[in-house]
Every structure is written in structure tokens, then in C-alpha cells.
Amino acid sequence: MMRATMFSAVRKLASTSPPASAQAGERWPQHDVDRPRTTRSRAGGSPTSHAGRRAPDWAPACAGAGSSMRSSAAKSNGVALIIVLWIITLLAVIAASFIQTMRTDVNVVANSLSRVKAEALADAALQRALYELYKPQNIEGRWNTDGSSRQWQYRDSTVTITMQDETGKIDINRANDQLLRGVLLSQGVADDDVPKLVDAIADWRDADSNRRLKGAEAPEYTAAGLSYGPANALFQSIEELKLVLGITPALYAKLAPLITVYSGQPGVNEQIATRDVLLALPNVNGEQIDEYLSRRDIARASRRPIPNFPQNVLRSVSNNQTPVRIRAEAVFADGNRFVREVVVRRYTDSKRPYAYLSWKEGRDLADTAALTGEGTQTSVTTGNTSAPALGKLDSPGSAP
């Protein structure tokens, strides 16, 4: 009787709903379906088989729900993996950009530091040149102001110093028309254009507003579309020549090494002038100049007095107070360089031994050559092109 009551309770439970584990996809024991059961009749008769009972209605639904949840979980895992990969890629790009920025900053700082060192070294070379400039002229080994270069090594840098007396150039404030015409012709200016340029230069530097025959005053500058006119005053620097009507950048680049505004003399000192300057002298030719330069070099090498150039009718002389242009260039092994170019005037006053007439960062020789279109043969300060080695500086306090 008790056994019959238990079976009745089980059948009633099976006919209602599956447990939570079955709803989650787990297998719930299906006793009435998986294997046959036998019971005895209440009257104690023979056992009765229950193998013919059908499975509960919720069993197929449980199986389908488990399969759908497994598929959804797999899709969620794939999306999460893609998101993680994109995040990793984004972080890698950010890191690479940061590294590149830091590398650029490091290079900028390194280049700036190298340039500062080159500038300091060039300024130190300038002071050494001033020291040599004040030595008596009859002292053995004194540096000449003839445009020759001197060079030495300091650690991983090369220092080159050039000194040239400004009287070896043409003063565009004092030169007469004949000398101006000669320097323009020597630099390839067409014959028809030479008178125009000579008169334009004269109109710029004179104090009046009267136009010369082929010159240019304020109306001509206005007609050319320029917003300025002639200064009607002396040139303050050779760069001012670029403002004169008709002077092109290419022509100025050729004239710049040959002219000055500091000598204050109408002629040229042939003893230190370059060949291009001597070619501007009136009534001379290339053969006469080459013959004189040969004699001058021989006298200089043997330390004899420099001969005069008989054909120079516009002679000027140098003294202990004539301005000198000093060019100091420092070049490091990494390619960084700095050029200091000054014009200094000497005085006999011990309280004021010298004064800078010009102080600027000089242009590299390569830049000047590019402007003239003549390759690397063009030099800012030509003259004696030899560059004697002065040894190597082993310490900041050593002298070459």
C-alpha cells in the first residue's frame, strides 16, 4: 500500500514541470521513459508494465534551449576577441607615435646642442684672430690680413679662420664711376646695362634727388612697382646694394666678395686684393694681373716686401687702423657648422682697442656658391687660398 502511494506521488510530479536543472539544459532522469517500470495492482495482482507511457511535453524544449544558449555564448566570445585585438592595435599605434615624437625631440635637442658648441667654438676662434691682429707686423708667424685661411683641429671639429683687410676691396661709397664700371664688366654685366647700374648706384648714395642720365630716383622705383625709393645717403652695408634698381640677386652674389663699405678709400690696395678685384681696375688685362700675382706670391713666400702693381692708378694703403674682416667657421663631425663673420676696426686707445663695425652669422661657402652658380670654387674671402695646418688643440686652454 505504501509503495503504491509513492508511485502515485512520482507520477503526479512528472506530469507538472521539469526541475530547474532540466530547464538549464541538464538531463533530468526520465524514469518513466528510459526504462520500464512494473508495479503491482492495488488488489495485489500481477505486476503492470509502464513502458508504454509517453515522455513529458517539456523534454524536447529543454534540449533545444541548451543548444541555442551554447551557440549564443560562442558568438559573444568571438565579438569580445575582436574588441580586444582592436584595443591592442590602438595601443600599439599610440605607443609607436609616442616613440617617434620622443625620437624627434631628442634629435632636435642634440642638433641644438651641437650648433651651440659650434657657435662657441667659432667665437673663440674670432678672439684668437683678434689676438693675432694686435701682434706687431714684424713678429715671425704673425697672421696676415691678405685673405689667406688658417685651419686646425679641435677634438671632433675643424676650425677655419680667414682675415682680410677691407682696403683690398672696392668701397661702393667711395669708388668713382670708372671703378664701378670695371667691376660690373668683370662680372659679366652687358655693356648696355652697365651705365644704367652705375648711375643707379650713384643716385642711391648721393644726397640729392636729381636723377642722373640713366639713373633712378623715386619716380623710377615707383614705376617699377617698388614701395621704396633711393636712400640718397651712403650705403650702410653691402646688403643694401640689393635694393638698388637693376641689381639682381645673382649679380649681387657675384659682387658681394669684391665690395665693402668700410675701407673709406676710393682705390684698392693691390697688395692684398684678389684677382677679381684687380680685374675691375681700369686699363689692365688678365695677363698683367697674373704676372703681378706671381711676383706677389713669390715675395710673400720669401718674406720680402710686396711689390706694387704699376697699372693701379687708384691705389689705397693699409695701416694699423684700417678695418679687417674676420671669418671664423667651425664644422663638427656630425655636419653641424657655424660661421661668424665680423668687421673690426682697431684703435690705439688702450681703453677701447677695437670696435665691431659688423657682427653677423656668416653664410656658408656652399650657399654663396649656389647663388653665384659656380659650384664650390667660389669663396666669400678669396685670396691666398692656402690653409696651413696649425696643429691640434688638446684642451680648451691650448693655443694652436
MIVOLO-559104 format. One record per atom (N, C-alpha, C, O): residue in three letters; x, y, z. Coordinates in steps of 0.1 Angstrom, whole numbers, plus 5000, padded with zeros to 4 digits. Layout:
MIVOLO-559104
ALAXYZ/...
END
This chain:
MIVOLO-559104
MET500849885000/MET500050005000/MET500950125000/MET500650224992/MET501950135008/MET502850245009/MET503550264996/MET503750374991/ARG504050154990/ARG504750154977/ARG503850214966/ARG504250294958/ALA502550174966/ALA501650234956/ALA501450384958/ALA501350454948/THR501450424970/THR501250574973/THR502450654968/THR502250764963/MET503750594969/MET504950664964/MET504950674949/MET505250784944/PHE504550564942/PHE504550574928/PHE503450674923/PHE503750744913/SER502450684930/SER501350784926/SER501950924928/SER501551014919/ALA502750954938/ALA503351084940/ALA504351124929/ALA504351234925/VAL505151024925/VAL506151044915/VAL505451074901/VAL505851164894/ARG504351004898/ARG503651024886/ARG503051164886/ARG503051234875/LYS502551214897/LYS501951344897/LYS503051454896/LYS502751554889/LEU504251434901/LEU505351534900/LEU505751534885/LEU506051644880/ALA505851424879/ALA506351414865/ALA505351484855/ALA505751534845/SER504151494859/SER503151544850/SER503051694851/SER502351764843/THR503751764860/THR503651904862/THR504751984854/THR504452014843/SER506052004859/SER507052084852/SER508452024856/SER508551964866/PRO509452044847/PRO510751994850/PRO511452074860/PRO511152194862/PRO512452014867/PRO513152094877/PRO514052204870/PRO514152204858/ALA514652284878/ALA515552394873/ALA516652344865/ALA517052404855/SER517252234870/SER518452174862/SER518052134849/SER518852144839/ALA516852084847/ALA516352044833/ALA516152154825/ALA516452154813/GLN515652274830/GLN515452394822/GLN516752454818/GLN516752524808/ALA517752434825/ALA519052484821/ALA519852404811/ALA520952434807/GLY519252294807/GLY519852204797/GLY520352084802/GLY520851994794/GLU520352054815/GLU520951934820/GLU519851824818/GLU518651844817/ARG520351704818/ARG519451584816/ARG518751554829/ARG519451534839/TRP517451544829/TRP516751504841/TRP516251364839/TRP515751324829/PRO516451284849/PRO516151144848/PRO514651124844/PRO513751164851/GLN514551054833/GLN513151024828/GLN512850874831/GLN512950794822/HIS512550854844/HIS512450714848/HIS511250644840/HIS511350524837/ASP510250714838/ASP509050654831/ASP509250634817/ASP508550564810/VAL510350704811/VAL510550694797/VAL511750604794/VAL511750524785/ASP512850624802/ASP514150554799/ASP514050404801/ASP514550324793/ARG513350364811/ARG513250224814/ARG511950184819/ARG511250264826/PRO511550074816/PRO510150024820/PRO510050004835/PRO511049944841/ARG509050034840/ARG508850004854/ARG507649904856/ARG506749904847/THR507649824866/THR506449734869/THR505949764882/THR506749784892/THR504749754884/THR504049774897/THR503049664899/THR502549594890/ARG502749664910/ARG501649564914/ARG500349634915/ARG500249754918/SER499349564912/SER498049624913/SER497649644927/SER498149564936/ARG496749734930/ARG496349764943/ARG495749634950/ARG495749614962/ALA495149554942/ALA494549434947/ALA495549324950/ALA495149214953/GLY496849364947/GLY497849264949/GLY498049164938/GLY498549054939/GLY497449204926/GLY497549114914/GLY498949124908/GLY499949164914/SER499049074896/SER500349064889/SER500849204885/SER500049294884/PRO502149224884/PRO502749354881/PRO502249404867/PRO501949324858/THR502249544866/THR501749604854/THR502949694849/THR503549764856/SER503249684836/SER504349754829/SER503949894826/SER502849914821/HIS504849994828/HIS504650134824/HIS505550174813/HIS505750294810/ALA506050084805/ALA506850114794/ALA506150194783/ALA506750254775/GLY504950184783/GLY504150244772/GLY503850394775/GLY503250454766/ARG504250444786/ARG503950594789/ARG504850684780/ARG505950644778/ARG504250794775/ARG505050884766/ARG505850984775/ARG505551004786/ALA506851044768/ALA507751144775/ALA507051274778/ALA506051304771/PRO507451344788/PRO506751474792/PRO506951564780/PRO507851554772/ASP505951664779/ASP505951764768/ASP507151864769/ASP507451914759/TRP507751884780/TRP508851984781/TRP510251924778/TRP511152004777/ALA510351794776/ALA511751744773/ALA512351794760/ALA513451834761/PRO511651794749/PRO512351844736/PRO512651994738/PRO513652034732/ALA511852074744/ALA512052214746/ALA513352244754/ALA514152334751/CYS513652154764/CYS514852174772/CYS516052144763/CYS517052214765/ALA516052044755/ALA517152014746/ALA517452124737/ALA518552164735/GLY516452184730/GLY516652294721/GLY517152424728/GLY517952494722/ALA516652454740/ALA517152574747/ALA518652564750/ALA519352664749/GLY519152444754/GLY520552434757/GLY521452454745/GLY522452514746/SER521052404733/SER521852414721/SER521852564717/SER522952614713/SER520752644718/SER520752784714/SER521652864724/SER522252954719/MET521652834736/MET522452914746/MET523952884743/MET524752974745/ARG524352764740/ARG525752734736/ARG526152814724/ARG527252864724/SER525352824714/SER525652904702/SER525753054705/SER526753114700/SER524953104713/SER524953244717/SER526253274724/SER526853384722/ALA526653194733/ALA527853204741/ALA529053214732/ALA530053284734/ALA529153124722/ALA530253124712/ALA530353254705/ALA531453304703/LYS529253304700/LYS529253434693/LYS529753544702/LYS530553634697/SER529353554714/SER529753654724/SER531253644726/SER531953754726/ASN531853524727/ASN533253514728/ASN534053564716/ASN535053624718/GLY533553544704/GLY534153594692/GLY534253744691/GLY535253804687/VAL533053814695/VAL533053964694/VAL534054014705/VAL534654114702/ALA534053954716/ALA535054004727/ALA536453994722/ALA537254084725/LEU536853884715/LEU538153874710/LEU538553974700/LEU539654034700/ILE537554014691/ILE537854114681/ILE538054254688/ILE538954324684/ILE537254284698/ILE537354404705/ILE538754414712/ILE539454524711/VAL539154304718/VAL540554304724/VAL541654324714/VAL542554404717/LEU541554264702/LEU542554284692/LEU542654424687/LEU543654484685/TRP541454494686/TRP541454634681/TRP542054724692/TRP542754814689/ILE541754694705/ILE542354774715/ILE543854764716/ILE544554864718/ILE544354634714/ILE545854614713/ILE546454694702/ILE547454754703/THR545754684690/THR546254764678/THR546354914681/THR547354974678/LEU545254964687/LEU545255104690/LEU546355144700/LEU547055244698/LEU546555064710/LEU547655094719/LEU549055084713/LEU549855164716/ALA549154994703/ALA550454984696/ALA550755114688/ALA551855154687/VAL549655154681/VAL549855284673/VAL550155404682/VAL551055484678/ILE549555414693/ILE549755524702/ILE551255514707/ILE551955614708/ALA551655394711/ALA553055384716/ALA554055414705/ALA555055474708/ALA553755374693/ALA554755404682/ALA554755554679/ALA555855604677/SER553655624679/SER553655764678/SER554355834689/SER555155934686/PHE554255794701/PHE554955854712/PHE556455834710/PHE557255924713/ILE556855714706/ILE558355684705/ILE558855774694/ILE559955824695/GLN558155794683/GLN558655874672/GLN558756024676/GLN559756084673/THR557756064684/THR557856204689/THR559056224698/THR559756324697/MET559256134707/MET560356144716/MET561756134708/MET562656214711/ARG561756054698/ARG563056044690/ARG563256174683/ARG564456224682/THR562256244677/THR562356374671/THR562856474681/THR563756554678/ASP562256474693/ASP562656574703/ASP564156554707/ASP564856654708/VAL564556434708/VAL565956404712/VAL566856454701/VAL567956514704/ASN566556434688/ASN567356484677/ASN567456634676/ASN568456694674/VAL566256694679/VAL566256844679/VAL567156904690/VAL567956994687/VAL567156844702/VAL567956884713/VAL569456864710/VAL570256944712/ALA569756744704/ALA571156714701/ALA571656814690/ALA572856854691/ASN570856844680/ASN571356934670/ASN571557074675/ASN572457144672/SER570657114684/SER570757244690/SER571957254699/SER572657354698/LEU572257154706/LEU573457154714/LEU574757154706/LEU575657224709/SER574757084695/SER575857084686/SER576057214680/SER577257264678/ARG574957284676/ARG575157414670/ARG575657514680/ARG576457604677/VAL575157504693/VAL575657594703/VAL577157584705/VAL577857674707/LYS577657454705/LYS579057424706/LYS579857484694/LYS580957544696/ALA579257474682/ALA579957524670/ALA580057674671/ALA581057734668/GLU578957744676/GLU578957884677/GLU579957934687/GLU580758034685/ALA580057864699/ALA581057904709/ALA582457884704/ALA583357964706/LEU582657774696/LEU584057754690/LEU584357854680/LEU585557904680/ALA583457894672/ALA583758004662/ALA584058134669/ALA584958214664/ASP583258164679/ASP583558294686/ASP584958284693/ASP585558394694/ALA585358174698/ALA586658154704/ALA587758174693/ALA588758234696/ALA587458124681/ALA588458144671/ALA588558294667/ALA589658334663/LEU587458364668/LEU587458504665/LEU588358584675/LEU589158664671/GLN588258544687/GLN589158604697/GLN590658574695/GLN591458664697/ARG590958454690/ARG592258424687/ARG592758504675/ARG593958554675/ALA591958534665/ALA592258614654/ALA592558764659/ALA593458824654/LEU591758814668/LEU592058944673/LEU593358954680/LEU594059054680/TYR593658844687/TYR595058844694/TYR596158854684/TYR597158924686/GLU596058774673/GLU597058784662/GLU597058914655/GLU598158964651/LEU595958984655/LEU595859114648/LEU596659224655/LEU597059314648/TYR596759204668/TYR597459314676/TYR598959284677/TYR599659354684/LYS599459174672/LYS600859154672/LYS601559244663/LYS601059284652/PRO602759284666/PRO603559374657/PRO603759304644/PRO603959184643/GLN603759384633/GLN603859324620/GLN605159254617/GLN605259164608/ASN606259294624/ASN607559234622/ASN607759104630/ASN608859044629/ILE606759054637/ILE606958934645/ILE606858814636/ILE605958804628/GLU607758714638/GLU607658594630/GLU606358514633/GLU606058494644/GLY605758474622/GLY604558394624/GLY603258474626/GLY602158414628/ARG603358604625/ARG602158684626/ARG601158654615/ARG601658644603/TRP599858644618/TRP598858614607/TRP598758744598/TRP598558854603/ASN598758714586/ASN598558824576/ASN597058844573/ASN596258764575/THR596758974569/THR595359004566/THR595159014551/THR594559104546/ASP595658914544/ASP595658914530/ASP594558814524/ASP594558794512/GLY593758764533/GLY592658674528/GLY593058524529/GLY592258444525/SER594258494534/SER594658354535/SER593958294547/SER593558364556/SER593758164546/SER593058084556/SER593958004565/SER594957954560/ARG593557994577/ARG594357904586/ARG593357814593/ARG592257844596/GLN593857694595/GLN592957584599/GLN593657494610/GLN594857474609/TRP592857444619/TRP593357354629/TRP592157264634/TRP590957294632/GLN592557154640/GLN591557054646/GLN591457074661/GLN592457094668/TYR590257074665/TYR589957074679/TYR588956964683/TYR587756974680/ARG589456864689/ARG588656744692/ARG588056694679/ARG588756654670/ASP586656694678/ASP586056634667/ASP585556744657/ASP584656724649/SER586156864658/SER585756974649/SER586957034642/SER588057014645/THR586657104631/THR587657174623/THR587357324623/THR586157364621/VAL588357404626/VAL588157544627/VAL588957614616/VAL590157584614/THR588357704609/THR589057774598/THR588857924600/THR587757974602/ILE589958004600/ILE589958144602/ILE590558214590/ILE591558174585/THR589858324585/THR590258404574/THR590258544578/THR589258594584/MET591358624576/MET591358764579/MET591758844566/MET592758804559/GLN590958944563/GLN591259024551/GLN591059164553/GLN589959214558/ASP592059244550/ASP591959394551/ASP590959444541/ASP590959404529/GLU590059534546/GLU588959584537/GLU589459674526/GLU588759704517/THR590759724528/THR591259804517/THR591559734504/THR591859784494/GLY591559594505/GLY591759514493/GLY590459494485/GLY590459424476/LYS589359564489/LYS588059564482/LYS587759694477/LYS588359794479/ILE586659704469/ILE586159824463/ILE585059884472/ILE584059814475/ASP585260004477/ASP584360074486/ASP583260134477/ASP583560234470/ILE582060084478/ILE580960134469/ILE580460274473/ILE579760334465/ASN580960324484/ASN580660454488/ASN581660554483/ASN581360674481/ARG582860514480/ARG583960604475/ARG584360574461/ARG585060664455/ALA584060464455/ALA584560434442/ALA583960524432/ALA582860564432/ASN584860564422/ASN584360654411/ASN583660574401/ASN583560454401/ASP583060644391/ASP582260574380/ASP583160474373/ASP582660364369/GLN584460504371/GLN585360424363/GLN585560284370/GLN585560184364/LEU585760294383/LEU585960164391/LEU584660084392/LEU584659964391/LEU583560154393/LEU582260084394/LEU581960014380/LEU581559904380/ARG582260084369/ARG582060024356/ARG582959904354/ARG582559804349/GLY584259914359/GLY585159804357/GLY584659674365/GLY584859564360/VAL584159694377/VAL583759574385/VAL582559514379/VAL582359394380/LEU581659594374/LEU580459534367/LEU580759464355/LEU580259354352/LEU581659514347/LEU582059444334/LEU582859314337/LEU582659214331/SER583659324348/SER584459204351/SER583559084356/SER583958974356/GLN582259114360/GLN581359014365/GLN580358984355/GLN579258924358/GLY580559014342/GLY579758974331/GLY578459054328/GLY577559004321/VAL578359174333/VAL577259264330/VAL577359314316/VAL578459344312/ALA576259314309/ALA576259354295/ALA576659504294/ALA576359584303/ASP577259534283/ASP577759674281/ASP576659774282/ASP576759884287/ASP575459744276/ASP574359834276/ASP573759854290/ASP573159964293/ASP573959764299/ASP573359774312/ASP574259834322/ASP573859884333/VAL575559844319/VAL576559894329/VAL576260044332/VAL576260074344/PRO576060134322/PRO575760274325/PRO574560294334/PRO574560374343/LYS573560214332/LYS572360224340/LYS572560184354/LYS572160254364/LEU573360084357/LEU573660044370/LEU574560134377/LEU574460164389/VAL575560184370/VAL576560284376/VAL575760414380/VAL575960454391/ASP574860464372/ASP574160584375/ASP573160554387/ASP572860634395/ALA572560434387/ALA571560394397/ALA572260394411/ALA571760434421/ILE573560334411/ILE574260334423/ILE574660474428/ILE574560504440/ALA575060554419/ALA575360694422/ALA574160774427/ALA574260844437/ASP573060754421/ASP571760814426/ASP571360764440/ASP570760844447/TRP571660644443/TRP571260594456/TRP572160654467/TRP571660694478/ARG573460674465/ARG574360724475/ARG574460874476/ARG574960924486/ASP574060944466/ASP574261094467/ASP573061154475/ASP572061084477/ALA573261274479/ALA572361334489/ALA571161404482/ALA570261454489/ASP571261424469/ASP570161494462/ASP569161404455/ASP569361274455/SER568061464450/SER567061384443/SER567061404428/SER566161374421/ASN568261454423/ASN568361474409/ASN568761344402/ASN569761284406/ARG568061314392/ARG568361184385/ARG569461204375/ARG569461304367/ARG570361114375/ARG571461114366/ARG570861064352/ARG569761024351/LEU571761074341/LEU571261054328/LEU570460924327/LEU569360914321/LYS571060814332/LYS570460674331/LYS570260624345/LYS570160504347/GLY570160714355/GLY570060664369/GLY568560644372/GLY567660624364/ALA568360634386/ALA566960604391/ALA566760684404/ALA567560664413/GLU565760764404/GLU565360834416/GLU563960774420/GLU563560674415/ALA563260844429/ALA561960794434/ALA560960754423/ALA560360654424/PRO560760844413/PRO559760804403/PRO560060674395/PRO559160604392/GLU561360644393/GLU561760524386/GLU561460404395/GLU561060294390/TYR561660414408/TYR561360304417/TYR559860274418/TYR559360164418/THR559060384418/THR557660374418/THR557160314405/THR556260224405/ALA557660354394/ALA557260294381/ALA557660144380/ALA556960074373/ALA558660104387/ALA559059964387/ALA558259884397/ALA558459764398/GLY557259944403/GLY556359874413/GLY556959854426/GLY556559764434/LEU558059924430/LEU558659914443/LEU558060014453/LEU557660124449/SER558059974465/SER557360054476/SER558460154482/SER558060214492/TYR559660154477/TYR560660244483/TYR561360314472/TYR561260284461/GLY562160404476/GLY563060484467/GLY564460484471/GLY564760414481/PRO565360554465/PRO566760554469/PRO566960624482/PRO566160714486/ALA567960584489/ALA568260634503/ALA568760774502/ALA568560854512/ASN569360814491/ASN570060944490/ASN571060964501/ASN571061074507/ALA571760864505/ALA572760864515/ALA573760744513/ALA573460664504/LEU574860744520/LEU575860644518/LEU575260504522/LEU574360494530/PHE575760404515/PHE575460264519/PHE575860234533/PHE576960264537/GLN574960174541/GLN575260134554/GLN575859994555/GLN576559964564/SER575559914545/SER576159784544/SER576159744529/SER575359804521/ILE576859634526/ILE576959594512/ILE575559534508/ILE575259524497/GLU574859474518/GLU573559414515/GLU572559514510/GLU571559484503/GLU572759644513/GLU571859744508/GLU571959764493/GLU571059814487/LEU573059714487/LEU573159724473/LEU572059644466/LEU571759674454/LYS571559544472/LYS570459464466/LYS569159544464/LYS568359494456/LEU569059654470/LEU567859734469/LEU567959824457/LEU566959884452/VAL569159844451/VAL569359934440/VAL568659884428/VAL568759764425/LEU567859964421/LEU567159924409/LEU568059864398/LEU569059934394/GLY567859744394/GLY568659674384/GLY569559574390/GLY570159494382/ILE569859574403/ILE570759474409/ILE569959354412/ILE569159354421/THR570259244405/THR569659114407/THR570359034418/THR571459064421/PRO569658934424/PRO570258854435/PRO571558784429/PRO572558774436/ALA571458734417/ALA572658664411/ALA573858764410/ALA574958724412/LEU573558884405/LEU574658984403/LEU575259024417/LEU576459034418/TYR574359044427/TYR574859084440/TYR575758974446/TYR576759004452/ALA575358844444/ALA576158734449/ALA577558734443/ALA578558694450/LYS577758784431/LYS579058794425/LYS579858914430/LYS581058904431/LEU579059024433/LEU579759144437/LEU580159144452/LEU581059204456/ALA579359064460/ALA579559074474/ALA580959044479/ALA581459124488/PRO581658944474/PRO583058924479/PRO584059034475/PRO585159034480/LEU583659124466/LEU584559224460/LEU584359364465/LEU585259444463/ILE583359384473/ILE582959524477/ILE582959534492/ILE582859434499/THR582959664496/THR582859694510/THR582359834512/THR582159904503/VAL581959864525/VAL581560004528/VAL582460054539/VAL582160154545/TYR583559984543/TYR584360014554/TYR585760074552/TYR586360134561/SER586260054540/SER587660104537/SER587760254537/SER588760314542/GLY586660324532/GLY586760474532/GLY587760524522/GLY588060644523/GLN588160444513/GLN589160494503/GLN588660474489/GLN587860374486/PRO588960564480/PRO588460544466/PRO589160444458/PRO588660404447/GLY590360394462/GLY591060304454/GLY591160164461/GLY590360124469/VAL592060084456/VAL592259944460/VAL593659914464/VAL594659964457/ASN593959844475/ASN595259804479/ASN595559674471/ASN595159574475/GLU596459694461/GLU596759574452/GLU597559464460/GLU597559354455/GLN598159504470/GLN599059404477/GLN598159294484/GLN598759194487/ILE596959324487/ILE596059224493/ILE594759194485/ILE593959114490/ALA594659264474/ALA593459244466/ALA593459114459/ALA594459064455/THR592259054456/THR592158934448/THR592158964433/THR592159074429/ARG592258854426/ARG592358874411/ARG591158944406/ARG591259024397/ASP589958904411/ASP588658954406/ASP588659104409/ASP588059184401/VAL589159154420/VAL589159294423/VAL590159364414/VAL589759474409/LEU591259314412/LEU592259374403/LEU591759384388/LEU592059474381/LEU590859284384/LEU590259294371/LEU589359414369/LEU589159454358/ALA588959474380/ALA588059594379/ALA588859724377/ALA588259824373/LEU590159714379/LEU590959834377/LEU590959874362/LEU590959794353/PRO590960004359/PRO590860044345/PRO592160024338/PRO593260034344/ASN592159994325/ASN593259984316/ASN594259874321/ASN595459894319/VAL593759764326/VAL594559644329/VAL593959524322/VAL592759524319/ASN594759424320/ASN594259294314/ASN594659174323/ASN595459194332/GLY594159064319/GLY594458944327/GLY595858904327/GLY596358854338/GLU596658924316/GLU598058884316/GLU598858964326/GLU599658914333/GLN598559094326/GLN599259184335/GLN598959144350/GLN599859154359/ILE597759114353/ILE597359074366/ILE598058944370/ILE598558934382/ASP598058844362/ASP598658714365/ASP600158734367/ASP600658664376/GLU600758814360/GLU602258834361/GLU602458904375/GLU603458864382/TYR601658994378/TYR601859064391/TYR601558964403/TYR602358964413/LEU600558884402/LEU600158794413/LEU601258694415/LEU601558654426/SER601958654404/SER603058564405/SER604258624413/SER604758564422/ARG604558754410/ARG605658824417/ARG605158844432/ARG606058834441/ARG603958874434/ARG603458894448/ARG603558764456/ARG603958774468/ASP603158654450/ASP603258524458/ASP604758494461/ASP604958444472/ILE605658514452/ILE607058484454/ILE607558574466/ILE608258524475/ALA607258704465/ALA607758794476/ALA607158754489/ALA607758764500/ARG605858714489/ARG605258674502/ARG605858544507/ARG606058534520/ALA606158454499/ALA606758324503/ALA608158344509/ALA608558274518/SER608858434503/SER610258464507/SER610358574518/SER611458614522/ARG609158624522/ARG609058724533/ARG609858854529/ARG610458914537/ARG609758884516/ARG610259014511/ARG609159114510/ARG607959074510/PRO609459244509/PRO608359344507/PRO607559314495/PRO608059274484/ILE606259334496/ILE605259304485/ILE605459424474/ILE605359534478/PRO605659384462/PRO605759494452/PRO604459554449/PRO603359504451/ASN604459674443/ASN603259744439/ASN602959704425/ASN603759644417/PHE601659734421/PHE601159704408/PHE601159834400/PHE600359924402/PRO602159844391/PRO602259974384/PRO601060024377/PRO600860144376/GLN600159934372/GLN599059974365/GLN597860024374/GLN596860074369/ASN598060014387/ASN596960054396/ASN597160204398/ASN597960254406/VAL596260284392/VAL596260424394/VAL595360474405/VAL595260594409/LEU594660374411/LEU593660404422/LEU594160334434/LEU593360254440/ARG595360354438/ARG595960284449/ARG595560334463/ARG595460454465/SER595260244472/SER595060274486/SER595960194494/SER596560094490/VAL596160234507/VAL597160174515/VAL596460134528/VAL595460184532/SER597160034535/SER596659994548/SER597460044559/SER598660084557/ASN596860054571/ASN597560094583/ASN597060014594/ASN596259924593/ASN597460044606/ASN597059974618/ASN595660004622/ASN595159934632/GLN594960094615/GLN593560124619/GLN592560094608/GLN591360124610/THR593060044597/THR592060004587/THR591259884591/THR591759794597/PRO589959884587/PRO589059774591/PRO589559644585/PRO590159634574/VAL589359534593/VAL589659394589/VAL588459314590/VAL587759314600/ARG588159234580/ARG587059134581/ARG587659004585/ARG588558944580/ILE587058944596/ILE587458814602/ILE586258714600/ILE585158744603/ARG586658604594/ARG585658504592/ARG586058374599/ARG587158314596/ALA585358324609/ALA585658204617/ALA584558104614/ALA583358134617/GLU584957984610/GLU584057874607/GLU584357754615/GLU585557704614/ALA583457704622/ALA583557574630/ALA582657474624/ALA581457494623/VAL583257354621/VAL582557244615/VAL582757124624/VAL583857084626/PHE581657054628/PHE581756934636/PHE581656814627/PHE581156824616/ALA582056704633/ALA581956574625/ALA580556534621/ALA580456464611/ASP579556574629/ASP578156534625/ASP577556624615/ASP576456614611/GLY578356724609/GLY577856814599/GLY577456944603/GLY577257034595/ASN577256964616/ASN576757094621/ASN577957194620/ASN579057164623/ARG577557314616/ARG578657424614/ARG578057554618/ARG576857574619/PHE578957644621/PHE578657784624/PHE579657874619/PHE580857844620/VAL579257984613/VAL580158084607/VAL579958214613/VAL578858264613/ARG580958274619/ARG580958404625/ARG581758494616/ARG582958474613/GLU581158604611/GLU581858704603/GLU581658844608/GLU580558884610/VAL582758904611/VAL582759044617/VAL583759134609/VAL584659084602/VAL583459264611/VAL584459364606/VAL584859444618/VAL583959494625/VAL586159454620/VAL586659514633/VAL587559624629/VAL588359614619/ARG587459734636/ARG588459844634/ARG589259864646/ARG588759864657/ARG590559874644/ARG591559884655/ARG591760034659/ARG591660114650/TYR591960054672/TYR592260184677/TYR593560174686/TYR593960074690/THR594160294688/THR595360304696/THR595060324711/THR595960324719/ASP593760354713/ASP593360374727/ASP593360244735/ASP592660154731/SER594060244746/SER594060114754/SER592760084760/SER592459974763/LYS591960184763/LYS590660164769/LYS589660114758/LYS588560054762/ARG589860144746/ARG589060094735/ARG589860044724/ARG590060114714/PRO590459924725/PRO591459884715/PRO590759854701/PRO591459854691/TYR589559824701/TYR588859794688/TYR587359804690/TYR586859814701/ALA586759814678/ALA585259824678/ALA584759744666/ALA585359734655/TYR583659674668/TYR582959594658/TYR582159684649/TYR581159744654/LEU582459694636/LEU581659764627/LEU580459674621/LEU579459724617/SER580659544622/SER579659454617/SER579859324625/SER580959274627/TRP578759264629/TRP578759134636/TRP577559054631/TRP576459094633/LYS577858944625/LYS576758864620/LYS577158724618/LYS578358684619/GLU576158634616/GLU576358494613/GLU576658484598/GLU575758524590/GLY577858444595/GLY578158444581/GLY577458334573/GLY576958244579/ARG577458344560/ARG576858244551/ARG577958144548/ARG579058174545/ASP577458014547/ASP578357914543/ASP578857934529/ASP578257994521/LEU580057884527/LEU580657894513/LEU579757824503/LEU579657864492/ALA579157714507/ALA578257634497/ALA577057724493/ALA576657714482/ASP576557794503/ASP575457884499/ASP575857994490/ASP575058024480/THR576958054492/THR577458154483/THR577758104469/THR577358164459/ALA578257984469/ALA578557924456/ALA577257894448/ALA577157904436/ALA576257854456/ALA574957824449/ALA574357954443/ALA573657944433/LEU574558064450/LEU573958194445/LEU574758234432/LEU574058284423/THR576058214432/THR576758254420/THR576658154409/THR576958194397/GLY576258034412/GLY576157934401/GLY577457884396/GLY577557834385/GLU578557894405/GLU579857854400/GLU580457734408/GLU581657704408/GLY579557664415/GLY580057544422/GLY580757584434/GLY580657694439/THR581557494439/THR582257514452/THR583557594450/THR584357604460/GLN583857644438/GLN585057714436/GLN584957854442/GLN585957924444/THR583757904444/THR583558044448/THR583758054463/THR583357964470/SER584458154468/SER584758174482/SER584358314486/SER584458404479/VAL583858324499/VAL583558454504/VAL584758544505/VAL584658664502/THR585858494509/THR587058564510/THR588158494503/THR588858414508/THR588358534491/THR589358474483/THR590658554484/THR590658664488/GLY591758494480/GLY593058554481/GLY594058444481/GLY594058364472/ASN594958444491/ASN595858334492/ASN595058214497/ASN594658204509/THR594858114489/THR593958004492/THR594557894500/THR593857794504/SER595857904504/SER596457804512/SER595857814526/SER595557914531/ALA595757694532/ALA595257684546/ALA596257604554/ALA596057484556/PRO597257664559/PRO598257594567/PRO597657534579/PRO596957594586/ALA598057414582/ALA597557344594/ALA598357404606/ALA599557414606/LEU597557424617/LEU598157484629/LEU598257384640/LEU598557434652/GLY598157264638/GLY598157164648/GLY596857134654/GLY595857164648/LYS596857064665/LYS595557024671/LYS595457064686/LYS596457054693/LEU594357124689/LEU594157174703/LEU593657054711/LEU592656984708/ASP594457024722/ASP594156914730/ASP593356944742/ASP592756864749/SER593257074745/SER592457114757/SER591957254754/SER592457324746/PRO590857294761/PRO590357434758/PRO591357544760/PRO591157654754/GLY592257524769/GLY593257634772/GLY594457634762/GLY595257724763/SER594557534754/SER595757524745/SER595557624734/SER594457664730/ALA596657664728/ALA596757754717/ALA597257684705/ALA598157604706/PRO596657704693/PRO597057634681/PRO598457684677/PRO598957634667/
END
